[in-house]
Structures are given as structure tokens and as C-alpha cells.
């Protein structure tokens, strides 16, 4: 069947989708969610079909991704015919039924994911089956290998290649902006590819973007690392493990994350990493709640890393409150620079130098934490950070005072005299995102107290920054139903936290970070 292309100004962000009139679909013998084979010249695509009763017969609505793949324009005549269902659907059904999948079956599934042959419903079914029935270490290894093969890989032609990764869950964790220049200033290579925020106020790429561009081409990354030993870039710009981004699209709305290990390790291996420290924050409102859970996850990371000839160590860190005093891209970048100047808060310095110290000891150095401290104190880490900023197209002379947050502010007062007893990280994240993070780089929160610090009634506990007045008002409204900081004289003085007299839906916020 020949149809005229109508290029739609919309993208699916995942599967390849086309829209056909109901009459044409009947003539072709297909229904909604079937696959159709679309050909234009020597190019073709297998697409998911949607049915429309509004469009005229003879027209094929084409989403942006399909138009780009086929290089078609409005009015182009394309050939369409039914396509058979992907074989990988049989293997997804096996996982739904609780069977373990062999590596070649996983390879077929991931291949169809990358080629956009699976609909969001089918992809969600696979991710849900992994979550419900569990993922064996053999399946995790196969997923990791296939996700590596699905994208680009960088070979720097030398070893060791160091890296650091946090599983996330704690706002304000800008340690990567400190660890990376420390390691590079010690003479080692640390090509850091990082994510943008998914559910947090700022991802590492968002923080770094306040200092320099992070959307760096593949070939330029290799050049930068070969010349100065480090980079801090956005992983989405270099097509590492592209299947992971498609999995995340369905993991987030489902609030599940069965692909945590293969997602992280595949990207580290694709960057050529040989020695990696994994930061696992633990806290009541963090991603990982208990020490036992953290220890099991650490064991899985180490075992999986061994299967890829990667030396991995894990650090279980404090995650019950924000790291440092600032949350949001510009505010966090400023605090990271202050730390490299030797003026950072104790907890941030301690965490960054501990993580850097582990990496330094993994490659044969002694007393790595002190070595990391010395590299900050003698200015070598700061100088290396300036080189990284310059190489990525930023202003190497930038100073902390140059990083100015949003002009609209609101100080949140303490409700009574006492101490900051504990933080609800998730409530802080809600306020920060309502203020505009991470898209508005100048929005965020500045804390004036941490756990155990004294606060006084009417005096500010933290300040909200926003770039737009409307978003500041939204953040202030959020505070009416949230308790970001609990204030009292001592833990346990107020044993009643909440009274519930009728059924209520519990809050189930989901933390997903890469």
C-alpha cells in the first residue's frame, strides 16, 4: 500500500510511531499497536501503529523520529505493509512467567529496545517482570554486556581509568565536582560522564553546566582526557548504553528500578573504567534505607564488576541529610568551587576526600584521604578544575562569587526555638523542584542549619531561591503540607508524629538517579 506522509510536529521519545486512518488499516489488515513496515527508497523502519478516525484515507501520520530515520518530508509517498511481531516478545513472556532468560534472549530483547521495535506497553511489561520475578546475576551480566554493545565505547589506550559514581538519593551531593579534579591532579585519568537530574534538584551534569558546557562530542572527550586527564560531561551526548535511557522512561512512571546495576556498570565499562568507587548513601529518606540493604547492593556491584574485569569498591555514606549547605545547580557549583578553594563545609570535604582516597588507594597509593586533602590544600585540585572548565569551553577564571543564584528569595523561619533534629530529604527536593530546579540553574535552597544545630523561632532555617516569581510562590505553597526540617530540643521529645483517623493514600515518591 502506498500512502502520503504527513510529518507530525511531535516525538514519542522512544518507539517509532505512525498514525493511519481506520479505513486504510482495515484494508491493510492491521489494528492499533500492530507493527507496520514503512519503506522510502532504500530506507525502512518497523513502526508501532496508532489508529485515527480524524485523518483522511491515504495519509500516514509520521512522528518525528520516523521522519528522521527515513528522511521523508510532507507529501512524500511511502510504501507500507504489515510486519510480524518481534521474536523478543516471546522471551518477555517467558520472564513474565518467572523463567530465567539466557544471554542470547536478553540480547534479542535489548536489540529490539534500541531499534525502537517495542511499544511502551511491551517495554513496561519486561521491566515489571524483572522487578517482580527478580534478576539473577547471570541475567544482570547479560543485560550489562548487551547494553554496552548497544552504544559507543571509548578506549583511551591506557590504564588505569578511574571513576566514581553515586547511586543518588541525597540532595546537594556535588562530590563529583571535587573528586574528579583531585584524582586528575594526582596524575590519573578520570573521564566522568554524568546524568542530568531525573527526580533530584540537580544531577552532576546540571551542576557542571553552571561552570562549563557538558554536551561535548564523543571525539572531543577523548582529546580532553588525553590532554588533561579528566572531563565532567553529560552522558546523553555520547550515546553510551542508549538502551538504558529507554528503560528509564518506563521505570520512572512505574516507580521501580530493577536495572540499577546493569545501568550503572554498562556505562562505566563503556567509558573504559578499570577502577570505580561506588557511593551508596544510607538514610531514612534516602534511596537506600538500611545498612543491610546497602551491604547487599555493594556485594552485587563488586561481583558484577569482577565479571567485567573492573576493580570496584563501595563506600556506604551518610545520607540522612543534604551534603553541604546548598541545593540546586548554581548553588552547588559555587559550594564545590569554595571547597576546592579550601573553604568547604566539613561534611562535604570529608566525603569527597574519603571517596577520592579510596580511588587513590585502589591504584597503589597509601593514606589516600590525606593525599586527597593535600591536593586541595596546595591548590592542585583547583588548578585542575580550571583546566577542565577551560577545556570544555567555560570560563577558567570563574570564582565562587561569580555564581549568582536567582533574584527571588524567601527565608523559611524556624517554628520554635530548638535544634534541627532531622531532615526529610524528599520534602526538600519537592520544594527545590517547585522553585525551578534543575532547569532554572539559579533556583534552589541554601540551608542555614544542619542536624544538631540550634535554631531560633522566627529566624531563617533555609532560604529558597528562584529565577521566576511565580515559581517562588509555588515553592512557598509547597511548604504548607511539608516538613523539610524537624525542630525540637532532642530526639524523642515529641513521640506523636501524625494522627490518622481515616484511610489515606501513603506518599510513595520514587527516587531515580543515574
N, C-alpha and C positions, 0 to 999 in steps of 0.2 A: 504494500500500500504506500502511495506517495501522499505526503501531507506538507502544507506550507508552514514553515517555522515562524512562531511568534515568540521572540525573545522577551522573557518577563524580567522586570526590574526587581528581582528577588532571588535570594540564595538560600539553600537549605542548610548549609553549613556542615553537611555530612553526605547523605546518599544523593545519587543523581536522580532527579525527579523531572518527569514530564507530565503534562496535562492534556487529556484527549476528550473530545466530545463523546457523549454516551452512545450516539449512533455509530460513530467510527469504531468505538471499542467493541460494539456488538458485531459489526461486520468483521473485525479482526479476531473475534472470539476471545477477548480478554476482559478481565474485571479489575476493579481497583486493587492495588497492591501487587498485581502481576508484574512480571518483567517484560519489557519490550526491547528489541534490538533496534537501535537507531543508527543509520549509516548516512554519511555525507562524504562523497568522494572515497578516499582511501582511509577515512577515519570513522570510528564507530564507538558506541557506548551502550552498555546494558543499563537500562534505567528502570526505576520504580514508577509505576503508573498511578496517577490520580485521575478520577473521572469528573467531568464538568458537564452540567446541563445548560450552562450560560454561553459557553463558547460555540461558535459556528462550526458545522461539519467542515472537514478538510483542513482544519487548523491544529497544529500541535504546539501547545504552550511549552516553552523550554526554560527551565531555571538557569540562572547564571552560570553555575558550574558546568552544565551540559553544553551551553553555548560556547564556553571557553574551550572545553575538551574537543568539540567538533569543529570549532572555528566557523560557526554559522552566524548569519545576521538575519534580521527580519525579512521575511519573504523568501528565504532560501527553501528550495524543495528538498525534503529528506525522505529516505526510504525507511519504513518501519515494518517490523514483523515480530511475532511472539518469540520470546526467549524462554528457555527452560529454567526452572528453579535451580539455584545454586546447590551443588552437592553438599556444601558445608552445612546446609540446613539439617541434613540427616545427622550430622555429628553434633550439632547444637541440641537436637532432640535427645541424643544419647546422654549428653550432660544433664539435661533436664530430668532424665530418668535415673540419674545418680551414677552413671558409668564413668570410669576414668578414660580420658582421651589420650591416644597415642600422639607422639610428636608430629607425625605427618598429618593427622586430622586437625590438630591445632594450627599447623601451617596453612592448611586449606581455609580455615575459618578466618585467620588474621589476613590472609591474602585477599579474601573477599571483602573484608572490612576496609582494607586500604584501597581496593579498587571501587569502593562505594557500591558493591553489589547487594548489600544487606540493608533492609529498611531499619528505621529506628526501633520498631517493634521487635524485629528479629535480634537486633543487637542487644536490646534491653533483656530479651529472654535469655541470651547467653550470659550476660553479666549477672543476672539474677540467679541463674543456675550455678554459677561459680560461687556466689555468695551463700546460697542455701546448702549446696552439697559439698562445699569446700574445694580447695585447690591443693593437690598433692605437690610435693617438692619437684617431682618429675614434670608435672604439668606446668608448674611455675617456671622451671628451667626452659621448657619448650616454648612457653609464651615469651619469655625474655629473649631467647635466640631469634624467634620469628619476628619479634618487634624490632630487634636490631637490624635484621636483614631487610625489613620493610622500608628503611630510610637510609640516610647517608651516614658514613663513618669517617672519622678523622684519624689519620696516622701521622703523628708528629715525628716519627722516625727516631725516637729516643725513649729512654726510660730512666727514672720513674716519672709517671704523670700522676700528680696528686689531686685530690678533690675533697670537698666537704659538702654534706647535704643534711638538711634538717627535714624531718617528716612534717614539721609545722604544728600548728595548733596554739601558738603563743603569739599575741600581738607584740609588735615592736622589736622583733628579732632581726636586727641588722648585722649580726655577727659575720656574715659572709663578706661584707664590705670592709671588715677588719682582718679576718683570717686570710683572705686572698692576697692582699699586699704583704702581709707578714711572711707567708710562705714564699712568694716570689722574691722578696728582698733577701731571703736566705739562700737564693740561688736555684730554687726548684721551679718546675713548670706546673702551673695550676690553671688550666683553661676552664673557667666556670661558666657553664650555661645554666640559666635560671629561668624560672617561670614568672609570669605575671600573676597577680592576685586572682584567685578563684572565689574564695569565700572570706579571705582576710582583708585587712585595710591596705596592705601593701605586700607584694611579692618582691623578691630580690631585684628582679628586672625593673620594677616600678621605682624602687629606691635608687638604683643606679642611674635610671633615666633622669633623675633630678640633677645628676652630675655630668652625664655624657650620653650620647646616643647608644642604644643597646641593640638596635636592629642592624646587625653587622653581617655582611655577606660571608658565605662559607669560606672562600679563599682568603679574605682579609683576616679572618680569625686566625688562621694558620700562620699568616705573616706576623700578626701582632704577637702571638705566643712565642714564635721563634725569635723575635727581636727582644721582647721584654719579659717573657716568661709567664704572662698572665693576661686574662681578659675577664670581663664580667658582662655577659651578653644574654639576650633573650633567646631561649632555645627554640622558640617557634619560628625564628627567622632562618634556621639552618636545617629544618626538616629532619631532626633526629627522632627516630621511632614515631612516625606520624600516626600509627595506629592508636597510640596512647591518647592523643587529643580526641579521637573519635570515641574511644571508650569513656573518657571523662565526660563527654556530652550526655551520656545516659547514666553514668554513675551519680552525677550531681543531683538531678531531679529525683532519683531513686534513694538518695542518701545511703549509698553503700559504696564500698571501696575494696573489692576483692583483688584488684590488680595493683595494689600498692607496691609490692616487692618487684614484680617484673617491670612496672612503670619506671621506677627509680633506677634499678640496676641496668636496664636496657640502655637508658640514656647515658649512664656513666661509662658503660662499656663502649658505646658508640663514640664517645669522646676520647677513647683510648686510655681511660684512667686505670692505673695499676694499684694505687693505694688510696683508700677512701675512708674517711671518718664519718659515721652516721650519727647525727644528733637526734636523740629521742627524748623530747621534753615530757615530763610526767606531772599531772596535776588534775584536780577535780574537774575544772572546766577546760582542760587541755584535750588534745586528741586522744592521748593515751592516759588512762585514769590511774592505773596501779603499777607498782614496781614489777610484779609478776608478769603482767602483760607486756611491759617494756622488755624484760629479760627474754621472754619467748620470741618477741619480734627481733631482738638483737641476734639471737641464736639463728633465726631463719635468714637474716641478712648475711651473716658470716658464712653459713653453709652454702647459700646461693652464690655468694661471691667466690667461694672456693671452686665452684663448678665452672667459673669463668676465668680462673687464674687471677683473681683480684684479691688483694690483701685488704680485708675490711676489719675495722674495729668500730665499736659503738660506744657512745657516751650517753648515759642516762642523766638528764639535766633537770634542773628545777623549772617547772612550768606552771606554777600556781599563780603567777602574776606576770605582767608585761616585763620584757627585757629592756632595761633602761627607763627613761622618763618620757620618751616621745613615740608617738604612733602616727603613721602617715608618711608618704614618700619624701617630701622635702624635710620634714621634721626629723625623720630617721636618718636621712643622708647627712644632715647637719650634725646630729649626735655622733654618727660614725666618724665624721671628719674630726670632731672635737676629741674623740677617743684616740685617733691617730696622732693628734697634737699632744697627747699625754694628759688630757683633761676629761676623760670619760668617767662615767659612774662606775663604782667598784664592780657591781654585778656584771656589767657588760664587758669590762676589761677582763674579769676573772673567767667568764665563759669563753670569750674569744681566745684568750691565751691558753686556756686548757685545751680547746679544740685544736688550735694550731700546734700546741705542744705535743698532742698525740700524733699528729701527722709527722712532725719533725722526728719524733722518736721511732715511728714506724720505718723511717728510712735511715736509721742508724745513729741519730744524734742522742746525746744524753741530756737530761734535765730540759726537756723541750719547752715546758712552760716558762722557765726563766729565760731561755733563749728567745722565746716569743716576746717576753716583756722587754728584753734588751733591744730588740729590733724596733719596738715602739719608742722606747726612751731615747735611743740615739738618732731618731728621725728617719731611719732607713725605710720603715714601713710606709711612712707618709710620702717620702720621695717616690717610692714605687707606685703608690696610689696615684700620684700626679702623672707618672708615666702612663699608667693605664688610662686615665681620663683623657690625656692628650692623644694617645694612640687611637681612641675610639671617637675622637672629634669633639671632645669637651674642652672647657677652659681649665688648663692645668694650674692656673694661679688662683682658682676658687678658694675662698676661705669660708669658715662656718657662718660668719656674719652676712655673707653674700646670699645665703639661702634663706629667703624670707617667706614665711607661711602666709596663708590667706588673711585678708584685711578684716574680715568679720569675726568677732570673738565673743565668747560667753564664758564667764567663770562659774563653775558649779560649786556652790558652797557646802561646807560640812553641815549636817543637820544637828550636830551636837558636839560638845567637847568630848575628846576621847582619842582613840588610836585607830588607824586603818588596820582592821583585823584580817580581812581577806578581800581578794578581788574576784569579780565574776568576769573572766576574760571575754566570754561571749557577749555579755551586755556592753562591754567597752567596744567590741567590734561593731555591734549594731549602731552605737552612737557615731562611731567614726565613719562608717559607711553612709549613714544618713547625712553626715556633714559633707560627703562628696568623695571620700577615698574609694578606690585608688585613682580614679580618672582625673579628679581635680588634685593635682600634685601638692597644692598648698594647704589642703584640708587635713584635719587630723586632731589629735589630742596631745596635750602636754600635761603630764602628771606633776603635782607638787608634793605628793606623799607616796610612800611605798609601805608595804606591810610592816607594822610595828611603829611607824612614825606617828607623832602626835598631830592631831588636827583640832581646830577650834571652831566653834559654832559661828557660822556666817563668813568664815574665811575660806578662800577657794581651795578645793581638793584637786581639781584639774580644770584645764581651760580647753574649750572647743574652738578650733579654727575652721573657717570655711571661706571659699572664694566667692560664694554667692549667698546673699542674704536669705533667700528662700530656703536654701539647704541648711543654713544655721538654724532657722526656725524649725525645720523638720527634726534636726538633731535634738533640740531642746524639748520638743514634744515627745520624743522617744523616752526621755528621762522620767516621764510621768509613770511609766509602767516598768521601769528597770531599776535595778540596784547594782550599779557597777562596783561600788566600794561599800563594804560593810564597816560601820563605825561603832565602837564601843570601848569600854575600859579594858576588858580582857575576854578571851575566847570562852564561851560557855555562860556568860552572864545573862544572855537572852536565849533561853533554850527553845522558845516558841518562834519558829521561822515563818509559818504560814498556817492559817486555818482554812480548811476546805469543807464546805457543808453540802456540796452537790457535785455530781460528776463534772469533770473538766478535762479538756484535752491537754495533755502534758506538752511542754515545749520540747521539740526534737530538732534543734538546729544541728546542721551537719557541717563538719569541718572537712574540706577537701583542699589540700595544698600539694604542690609539687615543687 
